[in-house]
């Protein structure tokens, strides 16, 4: 599956959670859903790289000399934005309809358990 297909799948997964919301709410959050899906896929791709490289580069003979890798910093920044988006979406969903809250929490748990599916 290529990147655009992964993003589309993730976007559809998020849209399904908000399908019972009113149209004005859907219109307001549509861009946020797309950005959150994009960030989820980006994080997954960065995570694959980080599993190989690690977060820091350690000098081969002097372990006290360490340098953070640029991708590690980018991963942290992207993860912060993604986390903020999820928090905002959760807040919107909770304010729109408390019954939908469980669906969103289940989605979060599913992503946590199946992070390789993105």
Secondary structure, DSSP 8 states (H G I E B T S, - for coil): --HHHHHHHHHHHHHHHTTTS-HHHHHHHHHHHHHHHHHHHHHHHHHHHHHHH-SEEE-SS-TT-EEE-HHHHHHHHHHHHHHHHHHHHHHHHHHH-GGGHHHHHHHHHHHHHTGGG-
